[in-house]
Amino acid sequence: MEVEISIPTRFSLNQNFPNPFNPVTSIQYAIANKQFVTLKVYDILGKEITTLVNENKEAGNYSVDFNAAELPSGVYIYQLSTADFTQIKKMILTK
């Protein structure tokens, strides 16, 4: 049996799923080459809530869970950053 491994050709940050969520959601992203990756979550006022990823990653597709059980309902921002790429998306926590 042959298994094909797909390496992304570009960087991408997907919309979290589910969205709205309570209290856990999944954030998927792809990086095209080995990079230092940072994935952070902020509240709507721009205050940093947590850092989900802060390390070197090989090219590939990744998924990280965000547990917001201790946070109030509201809109949160997540940002993926590398040396070559930065993207921001919104997510909604409903309790």
MODELLER restraints for C-alpha pairs under 7 A, 6 or more apart:
rsr = mdl.restraints
at = mdl.atoms
rsr.add(forms.Gaussian(group=physical.xy_distance, feature=features.Distance(at['CA:7:A'], at['CA:32:A']), mean=6.99, stdev=0.5))
rsr.add(forms.Gaussian(group=physical.xy_distance, feature=features.Distance(at['CA:7:A'], at['CA:59:A']), mean=6.47, stdev=0.5))
rsr.add(forms.Gaussian(group=physical.xy_distance, feature=features.Distance(at['CA:7:A'], at['CA:60:A']), mean=5.30, stdev=0.5))
rsr.add(forms.Gaussian(group=physical.xy_distance, feature=features.Distance(at['CA:8:A'], at['CA:30:A']), mean=6.34, stdev=0.5))
rsr.add(forms.Gaussian(group=physical.xy_distance, feature=features.Distance(at['CA:8:A'], at['CA:31:A']), mean=6.37, stdev=0.5))
rsr.add(forms.Gaussian(group=physical.xy_distance, feature=features.Distance(at['CA:8:A'], at['CA:32:A']), mean=5.05, stdev=0.5))
rsr.add(forms.Gaussian(group=physical.xy_distance, feature=features.Distance(at['CA:8:A'], at['CA:59:A']), mean=6.98, stdev=0.5))
rsr.add(forms.Gaussian(group=physical.xy_distance, feature=features.Distance(at['CA:8:A'], at['CA:60:A']), mean=5.90, stdev=0.5))
rsr.add(forms.Gaussian(group=physical.xy_distance, feature=features.Distance(at['CA:9:A'], at['CA:32:A']), mean=5.06, stdev=0.5))
rsr.add(forms.Gaussian(group=physical.xy_distance, feature=features.Distance(at['CA:10:A'], at['CA:31:A']), mean=6.35, stdev=0.5))
rsr.add(forms.Gaussian(group=physical.xy_distance, feature=features.Distance(at['CA:10:A'], at['CA:32:A']), mean=4.89, stdev=0.5))
rsr.add(forms.Gaussian(group=physical.xy_distance, feature=features.Distance(at['CA:11:A'], at['CA:30:A']), mean=5.33, stdev=0.5))
rsr.add(forms.Gaussian(group=physical.xy_distance, feature=features.Distance(at['CA:11:A'], at['CA:31:A']), mean=4.58, stdev=0.5))
rsr.add(forms.Gaussian(group=physical.xy_distance, feature=features.Distance(at['CA:11:A'], at['CA:32:A']), mean=5.57, stdev=0.5))
rsr.add(forms.Gaussian(group=physical.xy_distance, feature=features.Distance(at['CA:11:A'], at['CA:85:A']), mean=7.00, stdev=0.5))
rsr.add(forms.Gaussian(group=physical.xy_distance, feature=features.Distance(at['CA:12:A'], at['CA:29:A']), mean=5.51, stdev=0.5))
rsr.add(forms.Gaussian(group=physical.xy_distance, feature=features.Distance(at['CA:12:A'], at['CA:30:A']), mean=5.14, stdev=0.5))
rsr.add(forms.Gaussian(group=physical.xy_distance, feature=features.Distance(at['CA:12:A'], at['CA:31:A']), mean=6.78, stdev=0.5))
rsr.add(forms.Gaussian(group=physical.xy_distance, feature=features.Distance(at['CA:13:A'], at['CA:28:A']), mean=6.35, stdev=0.5))
rsr.add(forms.Gaussian(group=physical.xy_distance, feature=features.Distance(at['CA:13:A'], at['CA:29:A']), mean=4.44, stdev=0.5))
rsr.add(forms.Gaussian(group=physical.xy_distance, feature=features.Distance(at['CA:13:A'], at['CA:30:A']), mean=6.63, stdev=0.5))
rsr.add(forms.Gaussian(group=physical.xy_distance, feature=features.Distance(at['CA:13:A'], at['CA:80:A']), mean=6.93, stdev=0.5))
rsr.add(forms.Gaussian(group=physical.xy_distance, feature=features.Distance(at['CA:13:A'], at['CA:87:A']), mean=6.69, stdev=0.5))
rsr.add(forms.Gaussian(group=physical.xy_distance, feature=features.Distance(at['CA:14:A'], at['CA:27:A']), mean=6.68, stdev=0.5))
rsr.add(forms.Gaussian(group=physical.xy_distance, feature=features.Distance(at['CA:14:A'], at['CA:28:A']), mean=5.45, stdev=0.5))
rsr.add(forms.Gaussian(group=physical.xy_distance, feature=features.Distance(at['CA:14:A'], at['CA:29:A']), mean=5.83, stdev=0.5))
rsr.add(forms.Gaussian(group=physical.xy_distance, feature=features.Distance(at['CA:15:A'], at['CA:27:A']), mean=6.79, stdev=0.5))
rsr.add(forms.Gaussian(group=physical.xy_distance, feature=features.Distance(at['CA:15:A'], at['CA:89:A']), mean=6.78, stdev=0.5))
rsr.add(forms.Gaussian(group=physical.xy_distance, feature=features.Distance(at['CA:16:A'], at['CA:25:A']), mean=6.32, stdev=0.5))
rsr.add(forms.Gaussian(group=physical.xy_distance, feature=features.Distance(at['CA:16:A'], at['CA:26:A']), mean=5.44, stdev=0.5))
rsr.add(forms.Gaussian(group=physical.xy_distance, feature=features.Distance(at['CA:16:A'], at['CA:27:A']), mean=4.59, stdev=0.5))
rsr.add(forms.Gaussian(group=physical.xy_distance, feature=features.Distance(at['CA:16:A'], at['CA:28:A']), mean=6.91, stdev=0.5))
rsr.add(forms.Gaussian(group=physical.xy_distance, feature=features.Distance(at['CA:16:A'], at['CA:91:A']), mean=6.77, stdev=0.5))
rsr.add(forms.Gaussian(group=physical.xy_distance, feature=features.Distance(at['CA:17:A'], at['CA:25:A']), mean=5.58, stdev=0.5))
rsr.add(forms.Gaussian(group=physical.xy_distance, feature=features.Distance(at['CA:17:A'], at['CA:26:A']), mean=5.33, stdev=0.5))
rsr.add(forms.Gaussian(group=physical.xy_distance, feature=features.Distance(at['CA:17:A'], at['CA:27:A']), mean=6.74, stdev=0.5))
rsr.add(forms.Gaussian(group=physical.xy_distance, feature=features.Distance(at['CA:18:A'], at['CA:25:A']), mean=5.74, stdev=0.5))
rsr.add(forms.Gaussian(group=physical.xy_distance, feature=features.Distance(at['CA:19:A'], at['CA:91:A']), mean=6.18, stdev=0.5))
rsr.add(forms.Gaussian(group=physical.xy_distance, feature=features.Distance(at['CA:19:A'], at['CA:92:A']), mean=6.12, stdev=0.5))
rsr.add(forms.Gaussian(group=physical.xy_distance, feature=features.Distance(at['CA:20:A'], at['CA:91:A']), mean=6.61, stdev=0.5))
rsr.add(forms.Gaussian(group=physical.xy_distance, feature=features.Distance(at['CA:20:A'], at['CA:92:A']), mean=4.71, stdev=0.5))
rsr.add(forms.Gaussian(group=physical.xy_distance, feature=features.Distance(at['CA:20:A'], at['CA:93:A']), mean=5.68, stdev=0.5))
rsr.add(forms.Gaussian(group=physical.xy_distance, feature=features.Distance(at['CA:20:A'], at['CA:94:A']), mean=6.36, stdev=0.5))
rsr.add(forms.Gaussian(group=physical.xy_distance, feature=features.Distance(at['CA:21:A'], at['CA:92:A']), mean=6.42, stdev=0.5))
rsr.add(forms.Gaussian(group=physical.xy_distance, feature=features.Distance(at['CA:21:A'], at['CA:93:A']), mean=5.15, stdev=0.5))
rsr.add(forms.Gaussian(group=physical.xy_distance, feature=features.Distance(at['CA:21:A'], at['CA:94:A']), mean=6.08, stdev=0.5))
rsr.add(forms.Gaussian(group=physical.xy_distance, feature=features.Distance(at['CA:22:A'], at['CA:93:A']), mean=5.87, stdev=0.5))
rsr.add(forms.Gaussian(group=physical.xy_distance, feature=features.Distance(at['CA:22:A'], at['CA:94:A']), mean=5.72, stdev=0.5))
rsr.add(forms.Gaussian(group=physical.xy_distance, feature=features.Distance(at['CA:22:A'], at['CA:95:A']), mean=6.01, stdev=0.5))
rsr.add(forms.Gaussian(group=physical.xy_distance, feature=features.Distance(at['CA:23:A'], at['CA:67:A']), mean=5.73, stdev=0.5))
rsr.add(forms.Gaussian(group=physical.xy_distance, feature=features.Distance(at['CA:23:A'], at['CA:68:A']), mean=5.07, stdev=0.5))
rsr.add(forms.Gaussian(group=physical.xy_distance, feature=features.Distance(at['CA:23:A'], at['CA:69:A']), mean=5.00, stdev=0.5))
rsr.add(forms.Gaussian(group=physical.xy_distance, feature=features.Distance(at['CA:23:A'], at['CA:93:A']), mean=6.99, stdev=0.5))
rsr.add(forms.Gaussian(group=physical.xy_distance, feature=features.Distance(at['CA:24:A'], at['CA:65:A']), mean=6.68, stdev=0.5))
rsr.add(forms.Gaussian(group=physical.xy_distance, feature=features.Distance(at['CA:24:A'], at['CA:66:A']), mean=5.56, stdev=0.5))
rsr.add(forms.Gaussian(group=physical.xy_distance, feature=features.Distance(at['CA:24:A'], at['CA:67:A']), mean=4.42, stdev=0.5))
rsr.add(forms.Gaussian(group=physical.xy_distance, feature=features.Distance(at['CA:24:A'], at['CA:68:A']), mean=6.14, stdev=0.5))
rsr.add(forms.Gaussian(group=physical.xy_distance, feature=features.Distance(at['CA:25:A'], at['CA:65:A']), mean=5.66, stdev=0.5))
rsr.add(forms.Gaussian(group=physical.xy_distance, feature=features.Distance(at['CA:25:A'], at['CA:66:A']), mean=5.40, stdev=0.5))
rsr.add(forms.Gaussian(group=physical.xy_distance, feature=features.Distance(at['CA:25:A'], at['CA:67:A']), mean=6.73, stdev=0.5))
rsr.add(forms.Gaussian(group=physical.xy_distance, feature=features.Distance(at['CA:26:A'], at['CA:63:A']), mean=6.51, stdev=0.5))
rsr.add(forms.Gaussian(group=physical.xy_distance, feature=features.Distance(at['CA:26:A'], at['CA:64:A']), mean=5.66, stdev=0.5))
rsr.add(forms.Gaussian(group=physical.xy_distance, feature=features.Distance(at['CA:26:A'], at['CA:65:A']), mean=4.41, stdev=0.5))
rsr.add(forms.Gaussian(group=physical.xy_distance, feature=features.Distance(at['CA:26:A'], at['CA:66:A']), mean=6.20, stdev=0.5))
rsr.add(forms.Gaussian(group=physical.xy_distance, feature=features.Distance(at['CA:27:A'], at['CA:63:A']), mean=5.53, stdev=0.5))
rsr.add(forms.Gaussian(group=physical.xy_distance, feature=features.Distance(at['CA:27:A'], at['CA:64:A']), mean=5.34, stdev=0.5))
rsr.add(forms.Gaussian(group=physical.xy_distance, feature=features.Distance(at['CA:27:A'], at['CA:65:A']), mean=6.23, stdev=0.5))
rsr.add(forms.Gaussian(group=physical.xy_distance, feature=features.Distance(at['CA:28:A'], at['CA:62:A']), mean=5.57, stdev=0.5))
rsr.add(forms.Gaussian(group=physical.xy_distance, feature=features.Distance(at['CA:28:A'], at['CA:63:A']), mean=4.23, stdev=0.5))
rsr.add(forms.Gaussian(group=physical.xy_distance, feature=features.Distance(at['CA:28:A'], at['CA:64:A']), mean=6.47, stdev=0.5))
rsr.add(forms.Gaussian(group=physical.xy_distance, feature=features.Distance(at['CA:29:A'], at['CA:61:A']), mean=5.93, stdev=0.5))
rsr.add(forms.Gaussian(group=physical.xy_distance, feature=features.Distance(at['CA:29:A'], at['CA:62:A']), mean=5.36, stdev=0.5))
rsr.add(forms.Gaussian(group=physical.xy_distance, feature=features.Distance(at['CA:29:A'], at['CA:63:A']), mean=6.41, stdev=0.5))
rsr.add(forms.Gaussian(group=physical.xy_distance, feature=features.Distance(at['CA:30:A'], at['CA:60:A']), mean=5.65, stdev=0.5))
rsr.add(forms.Gaussian(group=physical.xy_distance, feature=features.Distance(at['CA:30:A'], at['CA:61:A']), mean=4.36, stdev=0.5))
rsr.add(forms.Gaussian(group=physical.xy_distance, feature=features.Distance(at['CA:30:A'], at['CA:62:A']), mean=6.05, stdev=0.5))
rsr.add(forms.Gaussian(group=physical.xy_distance, feature=features.Distance(at['CA:31:A'], at['CA:59:A']), mean=5.14, stdev=0.5))
rsr.add(forms.Gaussian(group=physical.xy_distance, feature=features.Distance(at['CA:31:A'], at['CA:60:A']), mean=5.59, stdev=0.5))
rsr.add(forms.Gaussian(group=physical.xy_distance, feature=features.Distance(at['CA:31:A'], at['CA:61:A']), mean=6.69, stdev=0.5))
rsr.add(forms.Gaussian(group=physical.xy_distance, feature=features.Distance(at['CA:32:A'], at['CA:59:A']), mean=4.96, stdev=0.5))
rsr.add(forms.Gaussian(group=physical.xy_distance, feature=features.Distance(at['CA:32:A'], at['CA:60:A']), mean=6.60, stdev=0.5))
rsr.add(forms.Gaussian(group=physical.xy_distance, feature=features.Distance(at['CA:33:A'], at['CA:58:A']), mean=6.25, stdev=0.5))
rsr.add(forms.Gaussian(group=physical.xy_distance, feature=features.Distance(at['CA:33:A'], at['CA:59:A']), mean=4.25, stdev=0.5))
rsr.add(forms.Gaussian(group=physical.xy_distance, feature=features.Distance(at['CA:34:A'], at['CA:56:A']), mean=7.00, stdev=0.5))
rsr.add(forms.Gaussian(group=physical.xy_distance, feature=features.Distance(at['CA:34:A'], at['CA:57:A']), mean=5.58, stdev=0.5))
rsr.add(forms.Gaussian(group=physical.xy_distance, feature=features.Distance(at['CA:34:A'], at['CA:58:A']), mean=4.24, stdev=0.5))
rsr.add(forms.Gaussian(group=physical.xy_distance, feature=features.Distance(at['CA:34:A'], at['CA:59:A']), mean=5.06, stdev=0.5))
rsr.add(forms.Gaussian(group=physical.xy_distance, feature=features.Distance(at['CA:35:A'], at['CA:56:A']), mean=5.49, stdev=0.5))
rsr.add(forms.Gaussian(group=physical.xy_distance, feature=features.Distance(at['CA:35:A'], at['CA:57:A']), mean=5.60, stdev=0.5))
rsr.add(forms.Gaussian(group=physical.xy_distance, feature=features.Distance(at['CA:35:A'], at['CA:58:A']), mean=6.69, stdev=0.5))
rsr.add(forms.Gaussian(group=physical.xy_distance, feature=features.Distance(at['CA:35:A'], at['CA:82:A']), mean=6.41, stdev=0.5))
rsr.add(forms.Gaussian(group=physical.xy_distance, feature=features.Distance(at['CA:36:A'], at['CA:55:A']), mean=5.39, stdev=0.5))
rsr.add(forms.Gaussian(group=physical.xy_distance, feature=features.Distance(at['CA:36:A'], at['CA:56:A']), mean=4.05, stdev=0.5))
rsr.add(forms.Gaussian(group=physical.xy_distance, feature=features.Distance(at['CA:36:A'], at['CA:57:A']), mean=6.14, stdev=0.5))
rsr.add(forms.Gaussian(group=physical.xy_distance, feature=features.Distance(at['CA:36:A'], at['CA:82:A']), mean=5.86, stdev=0.5))
rsr.add(forms.Gaussian(group=physical.xy_distance, feature=features.Distance(at['CA:37:A'], at['CA:53:A']), mean=6.61, stdev=0.5))
rsr.add(forms.Gaussian(group=physical.xy_distance, feature=features.Distance(at['CA:37:A'], at['CA:54:A']), mean=5.67, stdev=0.5))
rsr.add(forms.Gaussian(group=physical.xy_distance, feature=features.Distance(at['CA:37:A'], at['CA:55:A']), mean=5.54, stdev=0.5))
rsr.add(forms.Gaussian(group=physical.xy_distance, feature=features.Distance(at['CA:37:A'], at['CA:56:A']), mean=5.91, stdev=0.5))
rsr.add(forms.Gaussian(group=physical.xy_distance, feature=features.Distance(at['CA:37:A'], at['CA:57:A']), mean=6.51, stdev=0.5))
rsr.add(forms.Gaussian(group=physical.xy_distance, feature=features.Distance(at['CA:37:A'], at['CA:81:A']), mean=5.88, stdev=0.5))
rsr.add(forms.Gaussian(group=physical.xy_distance, feature=features.Distance(at['CA:37:A'], at['CA:82:A']), mean=5.03, stdev=0.5))
rsr.add(forms.Gaussian(group=physical.xy_distance, feature=features.Distance(at['CA:38:A'], at['CA:53:A']), mean=5.07, stdev=0.5))
rsr.add(forms.Gaussian(group=physical.xy_distance, feature=features.Distance(at['CA:38:A'], at['CA:54:A']), mean=4.47, stdev=0.5))
rsr.add(forms.Gaussian(group=physical.xy_distance, feature=features.Distance(at['CA:38:A'], at['CA:55:A']), mean=6.80, stdev=0.5))
rsr.add(forms.Gaussian(group=physical.xy_distance, feature=features.Distance(at['CA:38:A'], at['CA:80:A']), mean=5.75, stdev=0.5))
rsr.add(forms.Gaussian(group=physical.xy_distance, feature=features.Distance(at['CA:38:A'], at['CA:81:A']), mean=5.17, stdev=0.5))
rsr.add(forms.Gaussian(group=physical.xy_distance, feature=features.Distance(at['CA:38:A'], at['CA:82:A']), mean=6.59, stdev=0.5))
rsr.add(forms.Gaussian(group=physical.xy_distance, feature=features.Distance(at['CA:39:A'], at['CA:51:A']), mean=5.96, stdev=0.5))
rsr.add(forms.Gaussian(group=physical.xy_distance, feature=features.Distance(at['CA:39:A'], at['CA:52:A']), mean=5.41, stdev=0.5))
rsr.add(forms.Gaussian(group=physical.xy_distance, feature=features.Distance(at['CA:39:A'], at['CA:53:A']), mean=4.85, stdev=0.5))
rsr.add(forms.Gaussian(group=physical.xy_distance, feature=features.Distance(at['CA:39:A'], at['CA:54:A']), mean=6.68, stdev=0.5))
rsr.add(forms.Gaussian(group=physical.xy_distance, feature=features.Distance(at['CA:39:A'], at['CA:78:A']), mean=6.92, stdev=0.5))
rsr.add(forms.Gaussian(group=physical.xy_distance, feature=features.Distance(at['CA:39:A'], at['CA:79:A']), mean=5.54, stdev=0.5))
rsr.add(forms.Gaussian(group=physical.xy_distance, feature=features.Distance(at['CA:39:A'], at['CA:80:A']), mean=4.52, stdev=0.5))
rsr.add(forms.Gaussian(group=physical.xy_distance, feature=features.Distance(at['CA:39:A'], at['CA:81:A']), mean=6.46, stdev=0.5))
rsr.add(forms.Gaussian(group=physical.xy_distance, feature=features.Distance(at['CA:40:A'], at['CA:50:A']), mean=5.86, stdev=0.5))
rsr.add(forms.Gaussian(group=physical.xy_distance, feature=features.Distance(at['CA:40:A'], at['CA:51:A']), mean=4.36, stdev=0.5))
rsr.add(forms.Gaussian(group=physical.xy_distance, feature=features.Distance(at['CA:40:A'], at['CA:52:A']), mean=5.77, stdev=0.5))
rsr.add(forms.Gaussian(group=physical.xy_distance, feature=features.Distance(at['CA:40:A'], at['CA:78:A']), mean=5.55, stdev=0.5))
rsr.add(forms.Gaussian(group=physical.xy_distance, feature=features.Distance(at['CA:40:A'], at['CA:79:A']), mean=5.35, stdev=0.5))
rsr.add(forms.Gaussian(group=physical.xy_distance, feature=features.Distance(at['CA:40:A'], at['CA:80:A']), mean=6.77, stdev=0.5))
rsr.add(forms.Gaussian(group=physical.xy_distance, feature=features.Distance(at['CA:41:A'], at['CA:48:A']), mean=6.05, stdev=0.5))
rsr.add(forms.Gaussian(group=physical.xy_distance, feature=features.Distance(at['CA:41:A'], at['CA:49:A']), mean=5.45, stdev=0.5))
rsr.add(forms.Gaussian(group=physical.xy_distance, feature=features.Distance(at['CA:41:A'], at['CA:50:A']), mean=5.39, stdev=0.5))
rsr.add(forms.Gaussian(group=physical.xy_distance, feature=features.Distance(at['CA:41:A'], at['CA:51:A']), mean=6.35, stdev=0.5))
rsr.add(forms.Gaussian(group=physical.xy_distance, feature=features.Distance(at['CA:41:A'], at['CA:76:A']), mean=6.87, stdev=0.5))
rsr.add(forms.Gaussian(group=physical.xy_distance, feature=features.Distance(at['CA:41:A'], at['CA:77:A']), mean=5.65, stdev=0.5))
rsr.add(forms.Gaussian(group=physical.xy_distance, feature=features.Distance(at['CA:41:A'], at['CA:78:A']), mean=4.37, stdev=0.5))
rsr.add(forms.Gaussian(group=physical.xy_distance, feature=features.Distance(at['CA:41:A'], at['CA:79:A']), mean=6.52, stdev=0.5))
rsr.add(forms.Gaussian(group=physical.xy_distance, feature=features.Distance(at['CA:42:A'], at['CA:48:A']), mean=4.33, stdev=0.5))
rsr.add(forms.Gaussian(group=physical.xy_distance, feature=features.Distance(at['CA:42:A'], at['CA:49:A']), mean=5.04, stdev=0.5))
rsr.add(forms.Gaussian(group=physical.xy_distance, feature=features.Distance(at['CA:42:A'], at['CA:76:A']), mean=5.77, stdev=0.5))
rsr.add(forms.Gaussian(group=physical.xy_distance, feature=features.Distance(at['CA:42:A'], at['CA:77:A']), mean=5.05, stdev=0.5))
rsr.add(forms.Gaussian(group=physical.xy_distance, feature=features.Distance(at['CA:42:A'], at['CA:78:A']), mean=6.20, stdev=0.5))
rsr.add(forms.Gaussian(group=physical.xy_distance, feature=features.Distance(at['CA:43:A'], at['CA:49:A']), mean=6.51, stdev=0.5))
rsr.add(forms.Gaussian(group=physical.xy_distance, feature=features.Distance(at['CA:43:A'], at['CA:75:A']), mean=6.80, stdev=0.5))
rsr.add(forms.Gaussian(group=physical.xy_distance, feature=features.Distance(at['CA:43:A'], at['CA:76:A']), mean=4.70, stdev=0.5))
rsr.add(forms.Gaussian(group=physical.xy_distance, feature=features.Distance(at['CA:43:A'], at['CA:77:A']), mean=6.14, stdev=0.5))
rsr.add(forms.Gaussian(group=physical.xy_distance, feature=features.Distance(at['CA:44:A'], at['CA:75:A']), mean=5.89, stdev=0.5))
rsr.add(forms.Gaussian(group=physical.xy_distance, feature=features.Distance(at['CA:44:A'], at['CA:76:A']), mean=5.48, stdev=0.5))
rsr.add(forms.Gaussian(group=physical.xy_distance, feature=features.Distance(at['CA:44:A'], at['CA:77:A']), mean=6.56, stdev=0.5))
rsr.add(forms.Gaussian(group=physical.xy_distance, feature=features.Distance(at['CA:73:A'], at['CA:93:A']), mean=4.93, stdev=0.5))
rsr.add(forms.Gaussian(group=physical.xy_distance, feature=features.Distance(at['CA:73:A'], at['CA:94:A']), mean=4.89, stdev=0.5))
rsr.add(forms.Gaussian(group=physical.xy_distance, feature=features.Distance(at['CA:73:A'], at['CA:95:A']), mean=5.76, stdev=0.5))
rsr.add(forms.Gaussian(group=physical.xy_distance, feature=features.Distance(at['CA:74:A'], at['CA:92:A']), mean=5.75, stdev=0.5))
rsr.add(forms.Gaussian(group=physical.xy_distance, feature=features.Distance(at['CA:74:A'], at['CA:93:A']), mean=5.29, stdev=0.5))
rsr.add(forms.Gaussian(group=physical.xy_distance, feature=features.Distance(at['CA:74:A'], at['CA:94:A']), mean=6.64, stdev=0.5))
rsr.add(forms.Gaussian(group=physical.xy_distance, feature=features.Distance(at['CA:75:A'], at['CA:90:A']), mean=6.73, stdev=0.5))
rsr.add(forms.Gaussian(group=physical.xy_distance, feature=features.Distance(at['CA:75:A'], at['CA:91:A']), mean=5.76, stdev=0.5))
rsr.add(forms.Gaussian(group=physical.xy_distance, feature=features.Distance(at['CA:75:A'], at['CA:92:A']), mean=4.58, stdev=0.5))
rsr.add(forms.Gaussian(group=physical.xy_distance, feature=features.Distance(at['CA:75:A'], at['CA:93:A']), mean=6.35, stdev=0.5))
rsr.add(forms.Gaussian(group=physical.xy_distance, feature=features.Distance(at['CA:76:A'], at['CA:90:A']), mean=5.73, stdev=0.5))
rsr.add(forms.Gaussian(group=physical.xy_distance, feature=features.Distance(at['CA:76:A'], at['CA:91:A']), mean=5.29, stdev=0.5))
rsr.add(forms.Gaussian(group=physical.xy_distance, feature=features.Distance(at['CA:76:A'], at['CA:92:A']), mean=6.18, stdev=0.5))
rsr.add(forms.Gaussian(group=physical.xy_distance, feature=features.Distance(at['CA:77:A'], at['CA:88:A']), mean=6.79, stdev=0.5))
rsr.add(forms.Gaussian(group=physical.xy_distance, feature=features.Distance(at['CA:77:A'], at['CA:89:A']), mean=5.74, stdev=0.5))
rsr.add(forms.Gaussian(group=physical.xy_distance, feature=features.Distance(at['CA:77:A'], at['CA:90:A']), mean=4.52, stdev=0.5))
rsr.add(forms.Gaussian(group=physical.xy_distance, feature=features.Distance(at['CA:77:A'], at['CA:91:A']), mean=6.21, stdev=0.5))
rsr.add(forms.Gaussian(group=physical.xy_distance, feature=features.Distance(at['CA:78:A'], at['CA:88:A']), mean=5.68, stdev=0.5))
rsr.add(forms.Gaussian(group=physical.xy_distance, feature=features.Distance(at['CA:78:A'], at['CA:89:A']), mean=5.54, stdev=0.5))
rsr.add(forms.Gaussian(group=physical.xy_distance, feature=features.Distance(at['CA:78:A'], at['CA:90:A']), mean=6.35, stdev=0.5))
rsr.add(forms.Gaussian(group=physical.xy_distance, feature=features.Distance(at['CA:79:A'], at['CA:86:A']), mean=6.99, stdev=0.5))
rsr.add(forms.Gaussian(group=physical.xy_distance, feature=features.Distance(at['CA:79:A'], at['CA:87:A']), mean=5.68, stdev=0.5))
rsr.add(forms.Gaussian(group=physical.xy_distance, feature=features.Distance(at['CA:79:A'], at['CA:88:A']), mean=4.40, stdev=0.5))
rsr.add(forms.Gaussian(group=physical.xy_distance, feature=features.Distance(at['CA:79:A'], at['CA:89:A']), mean=6.63, stdev=0.5))
rsr.add(forms.Gaussian(group=physical.xy_distance, feature=features.Distance(at['CA:80:A'], at['CA:86:A']), mean=5.55, stdev=0.5))
rsr.add(forms.Gaussian(group=physical.xy_distance, feature=features.Distance(at['CA:80:A'], at['CA:87:A']), mean=5.45, stdev=0.5))
rsr.add(forms.Gaussian(group=physical.xy_distance, feature=features.Distance(at['CA:80:A'], at['CA:88:A']), mean=6.54, stdev=0.5))
rsr.add(forms.Gaussian(group=physical.xy_distance, feature=features.Distance(at['CA:81:A'], at['CA:87:A']), mean=6.75, stdev=0.5))
